[in-house]
Amino acid sequence: MEWKGVMPAITTKFDTHNQLDLDLFNKNLSFQMDSGVDAIVLAGSLGEASTLTQDEKNILTKNTVQYVNDKMPVVVNIAEQSTRQAIKCVEDAEKFGAKGLMVLPPMRYKSGRNETVDFFKSIANSTSLPIMIYNNPVDYGIEVTLGMFDELLKCDNIKAVKESTRDISNVTRLRNSFGSRLKIMTGVDTIALESLLMGADGWIAGLVCAFPMETVAIYKLQEKGKVKEAIEIYRWFLPLLELDINPKLVQNIKLAESILKIGSEYVRLPRKPLSGKERENVLNIINIGIKNRPDLSNYNY
């Protein structure tokens, strides 16, 4: 498990009966793999984790591990309310072939500093799988501070952070504090390139679900020092990337997948597909993006 490159936080596909649509899921998965992504992240916020049963998460894990067939690692998201349930989910992820874990702080309860550290440590001590801590105080109300990471890195299998504080300077703080010991995966699409240029190792991406080739191109170009070319694509991409920093990111991205015929708009209640003026506005952004899509053959990456 290398914490680097582009990792789609892949959406979960449903059919008209509200059941998992593995055929459509695998169609998108194949598109991601063919586009050169480096790993797959399952059952995250974009994957509608809160609406999935544990059995469904296990089905997704088993399916994805079998489908990628060791071509890339599969990372499973752990977002639970209790330490005990989180550890059970970790055991299932390991059982069904996950190669890494993305772990959120406790859900619902706003844990204090020591509680948060103990939560992560308890999970890390329950498994040999490498762990990426998801640090997103904007959406989840709990910040994992530098001091907390100093303690957490005593656990050898805590390897990375999904950096989603929205503070671009935090990439430098993390790098100054921990060097290469803590890998940094940027988790906010709209500051992804900036984060990579400041030293992040990779990108846990959202709009990659619909536009994987462009996402991979940006990553590889900046990796080769071709910053001007990366910026050109990124400037085209930004209106689309802004669909990810929105309460309806799932509906937005699923609409884009649907337009591109690599997904559907089906979501689980309480979410509903976009409608009316809201859908028109998002559709307009997507269609303009598709119309002006850059010719990637003009870029050597």
C-alpha positions as CSV (number, residue, x, y, z in Angstrom):
1,M,0.0,0.0,0.0
2,E,1.6,3.2,-1.2
3,W,-0.1,6.4,-0.1
4,K,0.5,8.4,-3.3
5,G,-1.1,9.2,-6.7
6,V,-4.8,9.5,-7.5
7,M,-7.4,7.5,-5.5
8,P,-11.0,7.8,-6.4
9,A,-13.5,8.0,-3.6
10,I,-15.8,6.0,-5.7
11,T,-19.6,6.3,-5.7
12,T,-21.8,3.4,-4.8
13,K,-24.2,2.5,-7.6
14,F,-27.8,1.5,-7.0
15,D,-30.5,0.1,-9.3
16,T,-34.2,1.1,-9.6
17,H,-35.0,-1.2,-6.6
18,N,-32.5,0.5,-4.4
19,Q,-30.2,-2.4,-4.4
20,L,-26.4,-2.4,-5.2
21,D,-25.8,-2.3,-8.9
22,L,-22.5,-4.1,-9.1
23,D,-22.5,-4.3,-12.9
24,L,-22.7,-0.5,-13.2
25,F,-20.2,-0.2,-10.3
26,N,-17.7,-2.4,-12.1
27,K,-18.2,-0.4,-15.4
28,N,-17.1,2.7,-13.6
29,L,-14.4,0.8,-11.8
30,S,-13.0,-0.4,-15.1
31,F,-13.0,3.1,-16.4
32,Q,-11.0,4.3,-13.4
33,M,-8.5,1.5,-13.8
34,D,-8.0,2.1,-17.5
35,S,-7.4,5.8,-16.7
36,G,-4.5,5.1,-14.5
37,V,-5.7,5.7,-11.0
38,D,-3.5,4.2,-8.2
39,A,-6.0,2.8,-5.7
40,I,-9.8,2.7,-5.0
41,V,-11.4,4.1,-1.8
42,L,-14.7,2.4,-0.9
43,A,-17.8,3.5,1.1
44,G,-16.7,7.0,1.9
45,S,-19.0,10.0,2.2
46,L,-19.2,10.2,-1.5
47,G,-20.0,6.4,-1.5
48,E,-23.0,7.1,0.7
49,A,-21.5,5.1,3.6
50,S,-24.2,6.2,6.1
51,T,-26.9,4.5,4.0
52,L,-25.1,1.2,3.5
53,T,-25.5,-1.8,5.7
54,Q,-22.3,-3.6,6.9
55,D,-23.3,-6.5,4.7
56,E,-23.4,-4.2,1.7
57,K,-20.0,-2.7,2.5
58,N,-18.6,-6.2,2.7
59,I,-20.1,-7.1,-0.7
60,L,-18.6,-4.0,-2.2
61,T,-15.2,-4.8,-0.7
62,K,-15.2,-8.4,-1.8
63,N,-16.4,-7.4,-5.3
64,T,-13.8,-4.7,-5.7
65,V,-10.9,-6.7,-4.5
66,Q,-11.8,-9.5,-6.9
67,Y,-12.4,-7.1,-9.8
68,V,-9.1,-5.2,-9.5
69,N,-7.3,-8.5,-9.1
70,D,-4.2,-7.2,-7.4
71,K,-3.7,-4.5,-10.0
72,M,-4.2,-1.8,-7.3
73,P,-5.0,-1.7,-3.6
74,V,-8.5,-1.2,-2.2
75,V,-9.0,1.1,0.8
76,V,-12.1,0.8,2.9
77,N,-13.6,3.7,4.8
78,I,-14.3,3.3,8.5
79,A,-16.9,5.8,9.8
80,E,-18.6,4.5,13.0
81,Q,-20.2,5.8,16.2
82,S,-18.5,3.3,18.6
83,T,-15.0,2.0,18.9
84,R,-16.3,-1.6,19.1
85,Q,-18.2,-1.3,15.9
86,A,-15.3,0.4,14.1
87,I,-13.1,-2.5,15.1
88,K,-15.6,-5.0,13.8
89,C,-15.7,-3.1,10.5
90,V,-11.9,-3.2,10.3
91,E,-12.0,-7.0,10.8
92,D,-14.5,-7.3,8.0
93,A,-12.4,-5.1,5.7
94,E,-9.3,-7.2,6.4
95,K,-11.3,-10.4,5.9
96,F,-12.5,-9.4,2.5
97,G,-9.1,-8.3,1.2
98,A,-8.7,-4.5,1.8
99,K,-5.1,-3.3,1.7
100,G,-5.7,-0.1,3.6
101,L,-8.1,1.8,5.8
102,M,-9.4,5.4,5.8
103,V,-10.5,6.1,9.4
104,L,-12.8,9.0,10.5
105,P,-13.2,10.2,14.0
106,P,-16.2,9.0,16.0
107,M,-19.5,9.8,14.2
108,R,-22.2,11.9,15.9
109,Y,-20.4,12.3,19.2
110,K,-17.9,15.2,19.1
111,S,-15.1,13.5,21.0
112,G,-12.5,15.4,23.0
113,R,-8.8,15.3,22.3
114,N,-7.9,12.3,24.3
115,E,-11.0,10.4,23.2
116,T,-10.2,11.0,19.6
117,V,-6.6,9.9,20.0
118,D,-7.7,6.7,21.9
119,F,-10.3,6.0,19.3
120,F,-7.7,6.0,16.5
121,K,-5.1,4.1,18.5
122,S,-7.6,1.4,19.4
123,I,-8.4,0.9,15.8
124,A,-4.7,0.9,14.8
125,N,-3.9,-1.6,17.5
126,S,-6.6,-4.0,16.3
127,T,-5.1,-4.5,12.8
128,S,-2.0,-4.8,10.8
129,L,-3.5,-2.9,7.9
130,P,-2.0,0.6,7.1
131,I,-4.2,3.5,8.1
132,M,-5.0,6.9,6.7
133,I,-6.5,9.3,9.2
134,Y,-9.3,11.5,7.7
135,N,-8.9,15.0,9.1
136,N,-11.9,17.0,8.1
137,P,-13.0,19.4,10.8
138,V,-15.2,21.4,8.4
139,D,-17.6,18.5,7.8
140,Y,-17.1,16.4,11.0
141,G,-16.3,19.0,13.7
142,I,-13.2,17.3,15.0
143,E,-9.7,18.4,14.1
144,V,-6.7,16.1,14.4
145,T,-4.0,18.5,15.4
146,L,-0.2,18.3,15.0
147,G,0.1,17.3,18.7
148,M,-2.4,14.5,18.2
149,F,-0.6,13.2,15.2
150,D,2.6,13.3,17.2
151,E,1.0,10.7,19.5
152,L,-0.8,8.8,16.8
153,L,2.4,8.2,14.8
154,K,3.6,6.0,17.7
155,C,1.4,3.4,16.0
156,D,3.5,2.1,13.2
157,N,0.6,1.3,10.9
158,I,-0.8,4.9,11.0
159,K,0.8,6.0,7.7
160,A,-1.1,8.8,6.1
161,V,-3.6,11.7,6.5
162,K,-6.4,12.7,4.2
163,E,-5.9,16.4,4.6
164,S,-9.2,18.2,4.3
165,T,-8.9,21.1,6.7
166,R,-9.3,23.5,3.8
167,D,-6.1,25.3,5.1
168,I,-3.5,25.0,2.3
169,S,-0.7,25.9,4.7
170,N,-1.5,22.8,6.8
171,V,0.3,20.7,4.1
172,T,3.5,22.6,5.0
173,R,2.9,22.3,8.7
174,L,2.5,18.5,8.4
175,R,5.6,18.2,6.2
176,N,7.7,20.3,8.5
177,S,6.6,18.4,11.6
178,F,6.7,14.8,10.3
179,G,8.7,14.7,7.1
180,S,8.0,11.6,5.0
181,R,6.9,9.6,8.0
182,L,3.3,10.9,7.4
183,K,2.1,10.7,3.8
184,I,-0.3,13.5,2.9
185,M,-3.3,12.9,0.6
186,T,-5.2,16.0,-0.3
187,G,-8.9,15.5,0.1
188,V,-10.4,18.8,-1.2
189,D,-10.8,18.9,-5.0
190,T,-10.7,22.7,-5.3
191,I,-7.3,23.0,-3.7
192,A,-5.9,19.7,-4.9
193,L,-3.3,21.0,-7.3
194,E,-2.2,23.7,-4.8
195,S,-1.8,21.0,-2.1
196,L,0.2,18.8,-4.4
197,L,2.5,21.6,-5.3
198,M,3.1,22.3,-1.6
199,G,4.2,18.7,-1.1
200,A,1.1,16.5,-0.8
201,D,1.8,12.9,-2.0
202,G,-1.5,12.2,-3.6
203,W,-5.1,13.1,-4.2
204,I,-8.2,11.4,-2.8
205,A,-10.5,12.8,-5.5
206,G,-14.3,13.2,-6.1
207,L,-14.8,14.4,-9.6
208,V,-12.4,11.7,-10.7
209,C,-15.5,9.5,-10.6
210,A,-16.6,11.1,-13.8
211,F,-13.4,12.6,-15.1
212,P,-10.5,10.2,-14.2
213,M,-8.3,10.8,-17.2
214,E,-8.1,14.6,-16.5
215,T,-7.5,14.0,-12.8
216,V,-4.6,11.6,-13.5
217,A,-3.2,14.0,-16.1
218,I,-3.1,16.9,-13.6
219,Y,-1.4,14.7,-11.0
220,K,1.2,13.3,-13.4
221,L,2.0,16.6,-15.0
222,Q,2.7,18.3,-11.7
223,E,4.7,15.2,-10.6
224,K,7.0,15.7,-13.6
225,G,7.3,19.4,-12.9
226,K,5.1,20.5,-15.8
227,V,3.2,22.9,-13.6
228,K,2.0,25.2,-16.4
229,E,0.4,22.3,-18.3
230,A,-1.2,21.0,-15.1
231,I,-2.6,24.4,-14.3
232,E,-4.1,24.7,-17.8
233,I,-6.2,21.5,-17.2
234,Y,-6.9,22.4,-13.6
235,R,-8.4,25.8,-14.6
236,W,-10.7,24.0,-17.0
237,F,-11.6,21.5,-14.2
238,L,-12.3,24.0,-11.4
239,P,-16.0,24.7,-12.1
240,L,-16.5,20.9,-12.0
241,L,-14.4,20.4,-9.0
242,E,-16.6,22.9,-7.1
243,L,-19.4,20.5,-7.4
244,D,-17.5,18.4,-4.8
245,I,-17.5,21.0,-2.1
246,N,-21.3,21.1,-1.8
247,P,-23.8,19.4,0.5
248,K,-25.2,17.6,-2.6
249,L,-21.8,16.5,-3.9
250,V,-23.1,12.9,-4.2
251,Q,-26.0,14.0,-6.5
252,N,-23.8,16.4,-8.4
253,I,-21.1,13.8,-9.2
254,K,-23.6,11.0,-9.9
255,L,-25.3,13.3,-12.4
256,A,-22.0,13.8,-14.2
257,E,-21.4,10.0,-14.2
258,S,-24.8,9.5,-15.6
259,I,-24.3,12.0,-18.4
260,L,-21.0,10.3,-19.3
261,K,-22.7,6.8,-19.2
262,I,-20.5,5.5,-16.4
263,G,-23.1,5.7,-13.6
264,S,-26.6,6.7,-12.7
265,E,-28.4,9.3,-10.7
266,Y,-29.9,6.8,-8.3
267,V,-29.2,7.8,-4.6
268,R,-30.6,6.5,-1.3
269,L,-33.0,8.4,0.8
270,P,-32.9,10.8,2.4
271,R,-31.0,12.0,-0.6
272,K,-33.0,12.6,-3.8
273,P,-31.7,13.2,-7.3
274,L,-31.4,16.8,-8.3
275,S,-34.4,18.4,-9.8
276,G,-35.7,21.7,-11.1
277,K,-33.5,24.8,-11.4
278,E,-30.9,23.2,-9.2
279,R,-30.4,20.3,-11.6
280,E,-30.4,22.7,-14.6
281,N,-27.6,24.7,-13.0
282,V,-25.4,21.7,-12.3
283,L,-26.2,20.2,-15.7
284,N,-25.1,23.4,-17.3
285,I,-21.7,23.3,-15.5
286,I,-21.2,19.6,-16.5
287,N,-22.2,20.2,-20.2
288,I,-19.9,23.2,-20.5
289,G,-17.1,21.1,-19.0
290,I,-17.7,18.3,-21.4
291,K,-17.9,20.7,-24.4
292,N,-14.6,22.4,-23.5
293,R,-12.8,19.2,-22.4
294,P,-9.1,19.5,-23.0
295,D,-7.4,17.3,-25.6
296,L,-5.1,15.3,-23.4
297,S,-3.1,14.1,-26.4
298,N,-1.6,17.6,-26.4
299,Y,0.1,16.9,-23.0
300,N,3.1,14.6,-22.5
301,Y,2.7,12.9,-19.1
